[in-house]
Structure formats: structure tokens, C-alpha cells
Amino acid sequence: MPETETRPEPEALLAAAGREGRGRLKIFLGAAPGVGKTFTMLEAARQHVAEGLDVVVGIVETHGRADTERLLAGLEIVPRRHLFYRGRAMPEMDVDAIIARQPKLVLVDELAHTNVEGSHHAKRWQDVEDLLEAGIDVDTTLNIQHLESLNDIVARISGVRVRETVPDTVLELADDIELVDLAPEELLNRLRQGKVYVQEQVGRAIQNFFSKGNLTALRELALRIAADRVDAQMTAHMRTHAIPGPWPAQERILVCVNEAPVAKALIRVGKRMAERNRSAWLVVSVATPTTEALPDKAKDSLVEALRLAETLGAEIVSLNAGADIAQTILDFARSRNVSRILIGRGRPRGFLPSFLRETVADSLIKQATDFEITIVSPDSRTAGSDTLKMALPKPERQPAAYLWSLLAVGVAAVVAQFVLSLTIMPVEGLALLFLPAVLFAATRYGLWPSLFSSVAAFLAYNFLFTEPYHTFTVYRESEILTLFLFLVVSIVTGNLAARLRMQATAQQAIAERTARLYEFSRKAVSAASLDDVIWASVHHVASTLKCDSLILGPDPHGSLSILGGFPPEDNLDAKDWGAAEWAFEHHEPAGWSSVTLPASSWLFLPIGASAPAWGLVGVRFRQGAYPTPADRRLLEALVDQIGVAIERTRLASDMEETRVLTETERLRAALLSSVSHDLRTPLVSIIGAASSLVEAGEALGEQGRHAMAEAILEEGERLNRYVQNLLDMTRLGYGALQVRHEPVDMREVVGASMRRLKNVLKAHRVELDLPADLPVISGDSALLEQVVTNILDNAAKYAPAGTTLAVTGRAVGRRLVMSIADEGPGIPAADREKIFDMFYRVRAGDAQQAGTGLGLSICRGILEAHGGAIRAEAAEPHGTSIVIELPILADSEDTVAARRREAAI
């Protein structure tokens, strides 16, 4: 084999690297309950302990079996944690304690167990994954009936539907599998002796699940699953260590088919062999540069053969190859550890083709020294003329191709005549001037025009440049040899150029399919919504494959419905709906050209790599048309991309919903924190003062009662402000805040706010710099008063007692700019924008002054409703200045003068 093929496969190395640092998983796989899985696991654990390995028991269920309890004694057991479920304390494995303990090996019984509600994970196998990720080796037990893929089979065998299942991927991740098995008679004896279930349950168990037939069938399933897993491990080992193989430890059959009539016979023989040996089988077709040039009859024959293979349950594989088809097949067979290859007998060929090149079958027989080769002969009634016709290239039927080829030869003859007249080249060399004409015909029009031009060039050269001239007679023997060599060289050259053209055509077809996939991927990525993805999908599938297309999915009620179609389609007949519902329910293709309900005119393919499917893609080709293998692969690739695009939109939608829910939860938590913490403070003060009034009574005196009343009033006003802020924020959040526009003098608004906060501001000096001609603005005086009150309250709360609060106002253009500055500690530049977020102070910590953290956020909402703005700046020499801007009323000066006169009167 070439050197590049003896290297380890990158995918295998990446898979091995991905397991670095993970713990090893060993599964004791039981054919049925009671075969001794837990007993075997404990025996192995005690052996590990004797060897000095650090082993702990995560969870082991003894079910009252004395032998199991005896083996469990002496092993270190990690205490279980208890979760309360429906009023009962339920013990579960403590994964966190095991990870903190960091043993080398932990024993985890009953891998398929469902955890109690409230656990970290819903299933125990998910807990095991956490342990493996932590680098801890795990030994666990599992019965074969708990595998997800065998759930339906076990139900048919035993009549019992197993509710607790484990995904097959968990079994695939196992580093070791040890099959624990007992003969059915021995297991039944154990059951009768009460070593599996208590005596009251034995009779019912033997009549139902534990019949001898059921146990035999389950035993066979366990043996096959274990063998398949070991075979997969062996294949992975071969790929990782670059072992060429094959290692025929398990029978695997490869059937090679092409467009020949023997293909269907090959597939049927392969099916019978696989059934007799109970082995896996694959059907492979090889695409070459000549595949695209095959006649429609040959393409249809290959498609029908592959459809038959799919119907019979084979794994279908398509390979691309250059000239050496046999080597491509052998390389694939070695990579899949195939033991036997089925091929058809070579089709009859003439002497010259057989002499020039051997058949693929002959090449396989010579090179496949490490495989069993089985040759299947075609039926004599179907072999013969049809086979020969399919093997011959299809002649070019465009007259223009031959006319252009003849014209090229004529031009070459004229050029050769001109060169001859210049006597710069001997007559024998003039033949080379005809080769470009042959190459032109071959590269432009293909094989048959190139052969036509070769013969035309041969005749033209003979007619014009060999003696006697202008006849087809040849006198000299050397010229005969020259003419013969020229004909051979031109034919060979034309044939090579035609093959290059065919390869270029094939590559162009592949490039077009790739471009279509890329185009759809680009459209799907740019689609913003699910409807956009569906429309882009149906349109692209229909235009690419020249068919009708549909996408179906569940409606809000869970029923399958048509979500989009091209051309628009909103109805299917009963056969089509039956095929669609079956494909959706079973996550398998159904309908036309499939194994299930082929009477339907539509082929339905499930969207999504795993069950349950998100929806279906339906395609309908015109009457009599069949998709080629390349079209089928393209359709499957498009379906996969549609699934990815739909999943992307669903994830984006889920992320947005999660973000909204998270934000809602955060706001709810912050609000509860404010209500429970900040609103409680004034209530406590009010209750305390009122209690003093009630209990002390006359003992407080007039002055004491007055002080208590003032405290109640002050705290009540503070509580009222908090509640008002909450109500205002609720109104802002629901868009229910209504601004009543009227002329407002901000001097009056500031005065009303100061009177409202007289008790809060009594510890500070308030300096007002509001000119008498301050412009009037248009707004709601009550809401603007709330804004100024919140800002002044914040300034007084955070500025030290005895400091100054400065309120200034100026007209700047058509805007009124007011600032309220304090001499407090100030706000860092990075936080000046955040203080206008809801509950910012709550997130900043509990060491702050009391408050809900809504005041400035409400200010921003009210001012934006007025068309204004608010910002925070640094004050001089220190502190914070809150600046607000509001639009000035158009007739502000007249309004101010009128209101001043009214106030004077």
C-alpha cells in the first residue's frame, strides 16, 4: 500500500485524544436480570483492592442477596445523599462526594436507573459521565433489555415494555465490556430458589418475562451486541495503529455494483449470504469520470440496484475513483474490515480492449490476496447485447460537432500547405500540424468527433502530401508506415483528450453540486426566521433537483401539517399522508422509491440526525424520472443542511426566550430583594414608633409623642416614595405611562420637590441657581416633580450631612439643561451609565444606603417619554452631578411672563 495509507487515521487519533484525561468505563453486561452482574463486578472489585487499587462503592443494590452482601462487606462505601420525594427520604448516589474523594475506581450499580426528582441529572448514566469527566474509572452493570435501540425488540420478545433505557452511545463509550451470562435452565433454578426475586414474585416472573424462550432470545441479543462492540473496538484499534487489515474476526460482506445487469443478482446473493452468516453487509458503487457520461438507461439501472439494496437493508456507500477502481474498492474494504467481496463477472469485450486494459474484476482478483472473492455470473438471458451496448460510449449526435471538426482539419491542411510552400519543414513533419485539429475536436466535442477528425486528418494528409498527390494511393513503403503511425497517434491523442474532457465534465458536475450546497448554506445562514428557512429550503430543493418539494412539521396541536412547498402545495392524498406520518413517527424514509409505502407519489425524508424528527422533507419527481445516486446524495446532504438551519433558528429562539426568562427572573429576584429589605426598613421604623406611642402613652410627654409622630410621618413619606417608584416602573414597563403635556415652570417643580423632601434635606444646604426667566417646558408637572424628587433624594442620601446640594438651570439652544450636584464620594466613570439600570444598587451590594435602586431608572423613563435625556457627570471639586435635558416650549417667553404676572397678582 502507499505510504500515506499506512498512517493512522486522523479521526481515530482525534477520538483517542479526546478520551485523554477521562476515566475508563467498564460495563458488566447481563443477558437478563439475575445472571450475576453485580456479583461479578464485586468480585472484580475485591481483586482490585487486593492489588492495592483505590476502590470505593458509589451505589450497589444487593436486593437482600446474602452472597452479594458478603462481597460488599469490607469495601469503602461513599455515604448516599437523601432526597425527599413525596414525603419520603430516598437515598441516591452522592456524585459530588465521590468526585471530592477522587478514588481510582468507583462501582455504580444499575446504570439505567432513573434518579429521584431533584438530583443533578435525571438518569444515573449521566452521573457516570460526570465521574468519567472527572478522571475516575467506573465499573457499572447493565442488562441488555435496557438498551434504547433494543426496546422495541425486547417488547416483542417478552411482551414487557422496559421503561428505563440507556442510549446506545453510552455502550459505544465503554472501554471494556464483560458479558455476564447463564444458561436459561440455571437462571430459572436461581429464580425458583429465591436468589433473584422474593418468593411471592417468582411465579409471575416465570410466566411472563423469565420464560425459557425469552431468556434464549435475550441471551442471543446480548452475545451479538457484545460481539458488535468488540468488533468496533478492534476496528478503532486498527485505525489508530495504522494496521491495514483486514482482521476477519467477524464476517462482513462487501458487494460491488455498477450499471451492469448483474448488479441486482449480486445484491440478492449478498443478502442471502449476510442472512446465513448473520453478518453485516455493505453495497458500494464507484463513481468515475465516465459515470456522468453514461446513458440514461445505465444510470437508471444503477439507481434501481441501489434502491433494491436499500430495501433489503444494506448499508449504501458511494466512492469516487480515478483510473484505479480496484484499488479504491480494496482501500475501502480494508478500512471497514471487510472479510468477503462480491463482484460480478466481467462483461464480454473485444480482443483489443481486453489486450489494452484488464477488467476491474480481474484487478480485484489479482490484488485482493487478503480477501475472499466471490464472483457472481449474470443470467444468460440478460447478458449479451444489452451489456455490450451499455459498455460502448454514446456517439455524439450533434452534426455541428462533426462539421466543426472537419473545418478544423481543413484549416490544418491549409496551414500545412502554406508551411510546405515555405520549405521550412519536411513533408513527413507536416502530420504534426493536424494534431491540434484532433485535440480541438476531442476537448470541445468528445470522443466520437475526435475519432472522426483523426480519420479526416489521415485522409487529408494522404490526399495532399503523399505521392501521387491528390489521390488516396500510396507508392512508398515509408509513407505507409508514416500514415499508419499518424493515424494511431491521432486516435490515441484524441482519446486521451476526450477522457480529459470527460473528467473535466465530471468535476464540473461535482463542483456544481458543491456550489448548490454552498449556496443553500449561505441562504440558510442569512435566514432570520423559521419561515425564511422553510421557504429557502423548499425553493432550493425544487430548483436544484428539478422536482416538487415540501416541508412538513408538527403544528401547535402536535399534528403533522404542511409548512411550505414549491410549487405551493397545501394538500396530500391519503397514501401520501400515510407515508408522511410513518416517516415522522419512525424517523425513517418512507414513500416513493423507499421500502415503506412505495405507492405514495412523494418521498419523505426525516429532518434531524436523531429521533424524534423535527419534521420531513418531501420530494416528488416527474413521472418516470428517477434521481441518480449523485442526486440522492445531494438530496440527503440538503436535508442535513435543512436540519442544521432549522436547529439554528430554534436555538436562537430558545436562547432569546432563555435570555428573557433569565432577565425576568433577575428582575423578579431583585424586586423581591428590594421589597423584603428596603421597604421593610421604613415599615420597621413606623411600627416601632407606633408601638412606643401605644405602650409608653403619657410617659413620653407631649414632645416625645410629637417626635414619634414626626418619625412615623417621615418614614411613611419615604415608604410612599418607594411604592410610587415601583408603580411608576410597572407603568413604564407595560407602556402605560401617559404624559399630560402642559406648560411647566421647572422653578415651581423644584420648589414642590423641596417641600416634599423637607425632612430629608434638613441636614444639607440647598443652593438654587434658577434664573427668573428660566424657559417653560411642555410636560407633566407631577411626573417631572417625581424626577426631581428622586434625584434630590439620591443626592441627600449619598452626600455627607452638612454638605451642599447645588441646583442650577440654563437654556442651551432649544433645550433646558438642569443639574443637581452633590459633594458625595462620586461615581466611577465606568458606572455612570449603569446607575440608570434597574436595581443597579441592589447588584452593587447590600452595604449601600437603603433604596430600591429604581429611582434613576424611573427618571430616565419619564424624561425619555418627554423627549428629554439624563446623564451623570463628575462634580467639582468632588461628587456627582445629575444632568437632565428637556425641550423648551415654543412660546416659552410669553408663557413665562404671563405666569409671572399671575403669580404677582
N, C-alpha and C positions, 0 to 999 in steps of 0.2 A: 504494500500500500504506500501511497505517497507520504512523505514525512509529515505534512500538515494534518493528515488524518489519524496519525498515531498520537497526537497530543490529547490531553484531557479536554473534555468539552467544557467551554466556559460556563454554561448553565449549571452543569454538575458541580463545578468548583464553587460557583456563587452560592448554590444551595448548601454545600458543605460549610462554606464560610459563614453563612447565615446562622448555622447551628452552633458556632463557636460561642462559648460562654453560657450556653443553655445547659440545663440538666438533661440527663438521659432518661427516656421513658421506656419502661418495660411493662408490657401488658400480659397478664396471665389470662388467656382467652379460653373460656369454657364453652363446651358444646351445649350445656344445659345447666340449670341450677342443680347444685348438689354433687357435682363431679369432683369437687375438692380444690377449687381455685384458691380460696383463702388459706386453706391448709397448706397448699404447695407454696404460696407466697410467704407464709410464716416460716416454713421450713427453710426456704432460701434465705430469709432474713436472719434466722438464728445462725446459719452458716456464715453469713457476712459478719455478724457480731463476733463469732469465734475467730474470724480472720482479722479482727481489730477495726472493722469499719464502724463509723458513727451512724447508727441506725435509730430512728425514732418511729413511733406509730402515730400517724395523723388521725386515722379513724379506721377501725376494724370492727365489723359486726360478727359476733360469734353465734348469734341466734340460739344460745343455750347449748351449743355442742361442746361436750366435755373435752374432746381431742383438740379442738380449736382453742379453747380457753387454756389448756395446758401449754400449748405452744406460745400463746400470747404472754403468759406469765414470765416475768423477768425482763421483758423488753421495756424500754423507756417509752412512756405514753405521754404525749402532749395533751394537757387538760383541754377538754372541749369547752366552747363557749355556749351559753344558753340563751336562746331567743324565745320570746313569748309570742305564741301564736294561738289565738282563740282561747286565751286564758290559761294555756299550758306552757310550761317551760320545755323547749325542745332543744336537745344537745346537737351541736353541729361542729364540724372541724374548724379549728381556730387557725386560719391561714396566716394571719399576721404573726401569731406566736411562733409558728413553725419557721417563718422567714426570719424572725428575730433570732431564733435558736440556731439557724444555719447548720443543720445536720448535713451529712454527706448523702444520706438516703432516707426517704420518708415512705411509709406504707400507707396507701389510700385505698380502702376497700370500696367496692360498688361504684365504679366510675360513672354509671348512668344515673346516679341518684339525683333527685330534684331537691334543692336546698329549701330550707324554711324561708318564708317571706320575710324580708328584712336583711338577708345575707348580702355579702358583696356581689355575688353572682347568682343567677338563677339555677345553674347546673354545677355539679361537682367537677365535671371535666374542665370547666372554666377556671375553677380553683386550682386544678392541676396545672393548667397553663401558666398561672401566676407563679407557682412553685418552680416550674421549669425555667421561666424567665429569670427567676432569682438565682439560677445556677444549682438548684437542688435536684438530685436524681429522684425519680418517683417510680415505685413499683405499685401497680394497681391491678384490679380484677375487672373482668367484663365478660358477660355472656353474649353469645353470638346473636341471640334474638334481639339484642338492644341496638344493633347497628341500623342506622336510618335507612340505608338502601335495601335492607332485607325485611323491613317492617311489613310490607305487603305480602312477601313470600311466606314469612312466618305465620301471618294471619291466615293465609290459605292452607298451610300445612296443619296448623294446630287448632284453628278456629278461635284463637285468642289474639286480640289486638294488644300489643305491648305499647304502653303509654309513654314510658321513659326510654328515650333513644339518645344515641350519641352520633354526631356527624361522622361520616367515613373519613374525613380529613384528620380526625384525631388518631384513627388507626394508622393512617399514612405517615403520621409524625412519629410513630413508635420506632425506637431504635432496636428493640428486641420484642419478639412475640413468642411466648411459650404456650403451646396448646395443651390444655388440661382436658383429658377425655376419659370416659369409662364406657365399657360395653353396656348396651341397654339393659341386659339382664342384671348385671351387677348394680347399676344405678337403681333399678326397680327394687332390688333387695335392700339397698340402703334406705330407700324410701319407706319400705314396709317396716324396717327396724326403727323408724322414727329418727334417723340421722339427718334427714333433710327438712321435714316439716313435723309439727306436732301430730299425734295420732288422729286427732279429730279431722285433720285436713288431708290425710293420706288417701282415703278412698276417693274423694272428689278429685284430687290431683291425678291419680292413676287413670280415672275415667276420662279426664279432659286433656290436660297438657302432656302428662307423662305416659302416654301410650307408647308401645314399642315402635310402631310405625313413625310417630312423631319424633322420637328420640333418634331413630336411624337417619331420618331426613335432616335433622338438626346437626347430627354428627357429620354427615357429608358436607353440609354447608360450612361448618367450622373448618374441616380439613381443606376445602377449596379456598376459603378466604385466607387461611394461614399460608397455603401454598402460593397464592397470588401475591401476598405481601412479601414473602421471602423472595419470590421471583423479582419483584420490583426492587427490593434491596440489592439483589445480585446485579441487576441491570444498572442501578445507580453506581455500584462499586466499579463495574466495568467502565462506565463513562468517566468516573472520577480518576481512575488509574490508567486510562487510555488502553484498556485491554480490547483488542479488535474483535474477539469472539468469532463465531457465536459459541456460547456455552449452552448446549441443548438440554438444560436441566428440566425445562418444561416445554412441551410441544407448542409451537407457534407456526402457523402456516401463512405463507405469502403467495397470493395469486396475482400474476402479472397479466394484464389485459390491454388490448388495443382495439382498433376498429375492426379487426378480423371477425368473421362469423363464429370462430371457435370460442370467443370471449364468454358467451353465455354458458357454454358447456363447461368451460374452465371454472366458472363461478359455482355452478351446481356441484361439480366434483369437489371443489374446495369446501363447500358447505357440508357435504356428506362426510368428508374426512374430519372436519372440525367436530361434527356431532359424534362420530365414532370415537375419537380420541378425547372428546370433551376439552378441546383446546381453543385458544383464541385464534382468529384468522383475520387477515387484512387483504384488501384488494387495492392494488396500486396501478395507476395509469401514468405514463410518462409523456409529457408534452415536449416536443422537439420543434425546431424551426419550421419543419414541414407540416406541423399539425394544423396551423392556421390555413394552409393551402389545401387541406383535404376537401373532397367533395362533400356536399351536404348529406348524402347517403351514408358516408363513412362516419361523419360526426354524429348523426342520429344513431347509428349502430353502437358507437361507444357510449353515448348517453344512456341508451336503453340498457346496456350491460351494467353500467354503474348503478342505475336505478334498481335493477334486479338484485345486485349485491347489497344495496342498502335495505331492500325489502327483506332479504334473508338474514340481516343482522350483522353484516361485515363492517369493519372499520374502513372507510374510504380514504385513500391518500392519493394526492396528485403531486408528481415530481416534475421538475424541469431539468432537461438534459441537453447537452450539445451533441457531439458526434458519438461519444461512447455511452450508449444507453445501458449496456450490460453493467458497466462499472458503477453507474448511478444506482441501479437496482441493488447491486451487491453491497454498496456502501450503506444504503438504507436498511437492507436486511440485517447487516451486522449491528447497526445502531439500535435496532428493535429486537435483537437476539432471536431472530427467526431460525427455525430448525429445518424447515422444508419449503421449497419454492416450486410452485406450479406454473408451467409455461405451456403455450400451445405449440404444436409442431409448425415449423417454418412453412410459409406458403410457397407453392411451386414457382420457381424463377428460371429464366433462361440461362444458357451457358455463360454468357458474358457477365451478367450481374453476379452470378454465383462465383465466377472466377475473380472478379474485382473486389468483392466485399462479402464477408460471411454474414449470416443472419444473426439476429440478437439471440435466438435460441442456441445457436452453435457457440456464440461467445460466452453465454452463461454456462454452458456445459463445460467449456474449457477452463473458465476462470473460477467457477464455484466449486472448488475442491473441498471446502469445508461445509457444504450444504448437501442435503438430499434434494435431488432434482427429479420432479415428476413431469413427464411430457404427456399432454392430452392431445389426441388426434381429432381433427374436425370430422363431423358427419360427412360421409362421402356425397350425400345428396346436396349439401350446402357448399361444399368445396368445389372449386373449379373456376368457371368463367367469372363468377361474381368476385371471387378472391383476386383474380388477375386484374380485373377492371379497377378494383379499389386500389391495387398496388401501382397502377400506372398514373403518372402525372396528368392532370387535366389540361388539354390543349387550350391555348389562348384563342378565343373566338372573335376577337375584335379585328376586323380587316385592316383598320388603321395601323395596328401594331406591325403587321407584315408589310404594309406599304412604306411605313417609316423605316423599317429595317432594310427594305430593298433600296430606298432612297439613300440610306447611309452607305450601303455597298456601292451605289453609283457614285456618290461623292468621293469615296475612297479610290474608285477606279480612275476618276478624273485627276485626282491628286497624283496617283501613281503614274499616269500618262504624262503629266507635267514634269514630274521628277525624272522620268525616263528621258524626256527631251533635253533636260539639262545635263544628262550623263554624269550625275553625281552619285549614283547608286547602281550597282549591278542589277540585272533583271531578277536574279534569284532573291535579292533583298526586298524587292517590291511587295512580296507577300506580307511582309510585316505591316505595311500600310493598311491592309484590310482588317487587321486585328482590332483596331479601335472601333470599326463599324460593328464588329461582332460584340465587343464589350458594351457598346451603346445599346444594342438591341437586348442584350442579356440583363443589363442593370435597369433598363427602362421598362421592358415588357415581359421579361421572364425567360423560361427555358425554351419553349417552342419557337418564339421569334428568334432566339439566339441560334437554334439549330437551323432554322430557315435562312438566316443571314450567313451562317457558316457554309451551307451548300451554295448559296448565291455567290459568295465571295470566291469559293472554289471554282465555280463555273466561269465567273468573270475573269479571274486570273488566267485560267486555261484558255479562254477565248481571246484575250487581249495580249497576253505576254508570253505565250509559248508558241513555238513554231510547229506547224504552219499557223500563222496568225489568222484570226477571225474564223477559226474552226475549233471544234472540240477534239480534234485529233492530236495525238502526241507522238513525235518521232523519236525523241531522245529518251533513253532509259533513265538518265539522271533527272530529267524533268518529271518523269512519272513518280520517282521517289519524292521529289520536292513537292509535287502536288498532293501526294498521299500524306506526307508529314504536315503540310499546311492544313489539310482537312482535319487531321487528328488534333493538331494543336488548337485550331479554331473551335472545334467541338468541345474539347476539354476546357479551354479557356471560357467559352460561353457557358458551359455547365457550371463551372466554379463561380462565375459572376452571377448566374441565375440563383445559385444556392445562397450566395451572399445577399442577394436581393430578398430572397425568402426569409432569411434570418433577420434582415432589417425590417421586413414587414411584420414578422412575429414580435420583434422587440418594440415596434411602434404600437402594436395592439396591446402589449403589456404596459407600455408607457401610458396609453390612453386609459386603460383600466385604473392604473395608479393615479393618473390625473383626476379621474372621476371620483375616486375615493378621497383624494386631497380636496377637491372642490366641495364635496359634501361635508367633509370635516370642517372646512372653512365656513360654510354656510351654517352648520350646526353650532359652531362656537359663537358666531355672531348673533344667533337667535336669542332673543331676550326672554321669551316666554315659552311655555309648553306648546301653545297653539302654533307659534312660529316654527318650532322644531318639527311638529307634525306636518305642517304644510310643506316645509322644505324637504322633509323625508319622502312623502308620497310623490311629490313632483320630481325629485331626483331619481327615485327608483323607476318611475314610469318612463322618464326621458332616457335613462341610461340603458334599461333593458328592453325598451320598446314594448311595454306591457301596461295593463291597468294595475293600479296599486291601491291598497287600503291600509289604514292603521286602525286597529280596534283596541279598546281598553274598557275597564270597568267604569260605569257611571257612578254618580253619588250613591245609588242604591245597591251597588255591587253587581249589577247585571252587565253583561258584555254588550257594548254598543260601538257603532262606527264613529270614530273621532275625526277622520279625514280621509279623503280619497281623491285620486286623479286618474282619469276624469271623475268629476264629482259623482259619488255613488252613496245612496242612503238606504239601500235595501238589498238583502240577500235572500235567496230561496231557502227552503227547509234543509236541503242537503248541505248547502254552504254553511248555514248556521250550526248544523250538527258538527261539521268538521272543525269550525272555529271554536266551538265550546269544548270539544275534545282536546284540541291542541292547547287551549288555555288551561284546562284543568290538569292535563298530564304533562305539560311543558315539553311536548314533542311535536315535530312537524306532522301535519295532517292535511288531507285534501288531495287535489290533483297531483299525480306522479309520485305520491307517497305510499307507504304501506297501509295507512289507515284512511278509510273513507275516500278512496281514489275517485269515486263517481262525482265528487264535487268539482266544479269548474275552477275553483280557486285553490291555490296552495298557501297554507297558513304556517308561518314560522314564528315561534315564541320569541319575544324580546326579553333579553336578560340572560345572564350566564347561569343563574341559579333559580330554583323553584322557590316560591311561585313566580310565574312570569308577570311582568308589568302589563304586557299587552301582546298583540300579534301584528305582524306584517303580512298582508295578503297580496298575492300577485296572480294575475290571470293573463296568460299568453293567448295570442290569436289562435284560431282553430288550426290544428295540425302543426303548430310550432312548438319546438322543444328547446329549452335552454341548454347550451353547451356546458361541458364541465367548467370551462372558464367563467361562463355566465353564472353558473350555480355558485362557484366560489366567490364571485363578485357579489352576488345577492347575499350570501352568508356574511361576507365582510360588511356590507352595507347594513344588514340587520344588527350586527355587533356595534357598529358605529351609532346607529339609531338608539340602541340601548344605552350607550355611553352618554349621548347627548341628552336623552330624556333623564337619565340618572343625574346628570349635571344640573339640569333645571330643577329637579326635585330636591337635590342637595342645597341649591341656592335658596329655594323656597323654605326648606326646613331650617336652614341657617338663619334666614330672616325671621322666621317665626320664633326660633330659639332666642335670637337677639332681642326681639320684642318681649318675649316672656321673661328673659333674664332682666331686661331693663324694668319691666313691670314689677318683677319680684324684688329688685333692688330698691325701687321707689317705695314699694309696699313696706319692705323691711325698714327703710329709713323713716317712713311716716310713722310706723308703729313705734320706732325708737323715739321719735320726737314726741309723740303723744304720751308714751309711757314715761318719758324722762323730763322733757322740758315743760310740758303742760302740767305735769304733776307738781312742779315747784310752786307756781302761784296758788294752786289748789291747797297745798300743804300750808302755805302762809295764811290763806283765808280761813281754813279750818282751824289753824292754831289760834288766830286772833279771835275768831268767833267763839271757840271753846273757852278762851280766857274771859271773854265778856260774860259767858253763861256761868262759868264756875266761880270766878272772882266776884262778879257783881259789883256791889257797892264798895268793896275793898279796893278797887282800882282807883276810885275817885273820878272826878269829872275829867281831869287832864288825862288820866290813863285810859278812860273809855274813849275820849276823843282821839288819842293816839292809835288805839286799836281800830277804831272806825276808819281813820285815815289809811292805816295799813291794809284793811280789807278793801277800801276803795282803790288804792294804788294797785294792789295785786289783781283785783277784779278787772281794772282797765288793762293791765298787762295781759291777763288771760283773754280778754276781749280782742286785743290786737292779734294774739296768736291765732285765735279761732277765725278772725276776719281774714288773716293771711291764708289759712287753709281753705276757706271758702273761695277767696279770690283765685287761688291756684287751681281749684277744681273748676271754676268757671273758665279760666284761661285754657285749661287742658281740654275741655269739651267745646271750646269755641263759643261759649255762652256769654262772654263779656261784651256788653253793649255800651258803647261810648256815646254819651249825650253831648253833642257839640254846642257850646255856647261861649260867649266871651268870658275869659277868666283872667283875673289880675293875680299874678303869682305872688305879689306882696301880701294880698289877703290870704292866699293859700298858706304861705309861710307863717303868718300870724296865727291862723287857726291851728296849724300843727303844733306851734309852740305852746299855745294854751292847752292843747290836748296832752302835751308831754311836760307840763309844768313840774310835776313831781320828779320826772326822770332827769330834767335839765337843771334842777336847782343846784346840783353840785358842779355846774360848769358855767363859764361865761359865754354868752352867745353874742357875737358881733355881726350886725347886719349891714351889708353894703348893697342896698337895693334902691337905685335912683327913683325919684318920684315919677319920672317919665318912662319908667320901665314898660316896654310894649306889652299889649294884651295878646294872649294866645287863644286859640279855639280848642276847647276841650271840655272834659267832665271835671268840675271842681272837686267833687267828692273823691274820685279816683286819684286825681293829682295830689290831693291832700294826703291820701294814703301813701303815695310815693314819697313825699317829703317827710311824712311821719316815720316811715320805715328807715329812711336814710339818717334822719336825726337820731332815732332810737339806736341805730347801729353805732353812730359816731359817739354818742354818750356812753354806750355800753363798753366800748373798747378803749376809749381815751381815759387817762387817769383823772381822778377828781381834781378840780381846781384849774384844769386846762381850758383853753378857749376853743369854741366851735365857731368857725367863720362861714357866714352865708353870703355869697356875692351873686350878682346877676348883671348881665350885659346883653345888649343886642349886637349880634355879629351877622351882618347881611340881613337875610330874611329869617334868621334863627335866633331864638332866645337861649342864651347859654347861662346856666346857673351851676354853681359849685358849692358843695358843703364839705369843708375841710376840718379835720381834727388834728390833734397833736399826739396821737397814739403811737404804737410801735410801728405802724406802717404795714404794707403788704408787699411781699417779694414780687418782682416783675413777672415771674413765671406764673404767679397765682392770680394776677389782677383780672384775668378774663374768667378764671374758674369760679370766682366768688359769685358770679351771676348764675351758676348752675344750681339746680335744686339740691338741697341737702348737702351742699358742699362742706359746710362747717361740721355736719354730722360725720362725714367721712374723714375730716381732718383730725378728729379725736374728741374725746369727752372732756378734755381739760379746758375747753373754751368756755366762754360765757354762755349762759342759758339762752336758748332760742331754737326755733325750728329749722333755721337755715333756708327759709323760703322768702325772706323779706326782699332781698335784692333781686331774686329771680322774678318775683311778682312785679317789682319796679320795672324791670326790663319789659315784661309782657304788657304792662299798662302803657308804657311810653311808646313801644312799637305800635300798639293799637292807635296811638295818637299821631303816628308818623314821626316820632322822635327817636332818641337814642340815649344810651347811658354808658359811661365808661369809668374806670378807676385810674387815678394818676397819683404820683408821689407829691405830697405837700411839702412846702418849705417852712421851717428847716427840716422837719420830720413829720411823719404822719401820713394820712391818706386823704385824698380829695376825690369825692364822687361828683362827676360832672354829668349834667343832664342837658339835652338839647330838645327844643320844641319849636315847631313852625309858628311864626308870628302871624296874627290875624291881618288880613289885607287892609282894613280900615282901622288899624290899631290906634293911631294917634287920636282920631276923633272919638273913638270909644273911650280911651283913657281920660280925655278931657271931660267927656260927659259924665263918666263915673266919678271923677274928682269933684265936679260941681254937685252931683247928687250927695256925695258924702259930706261936702261943706254945708249944704242946706240942712 
